[in-house]
Amino acid sequence: MAKDPDQSIDITGEVCPMTFVRTKLKLERMRPGEILSVRLRGDEPLRNVPRAARDEGHSILSIEEVGDAHIVTIRRA
């Protein structure tokens, strides 16, 4: 079980590419190893946010469906 996230953001109201821009900016302000919980909605952010985070070297710890949204848990590289 992953530990509780250090930070969290809700980007359910955002559209791509702002979904990952907001996520990236949040990750950049965090320390290596910290965990970010990202609440998002829709197929495009669900594909793009985890892929873009992996491309930047971060780890995807989990992707959970929660009602009409998803929670993507990312460990900062």
Secondary structure, 3 states (H helix, E strand, C coil): CCCCCCEEEECCCCCCCHHHHHHHHHHHCCCCCCEEEEEECCHHHHHHHHHHHHHCCCEEEEEEEECCEEEEEEECC
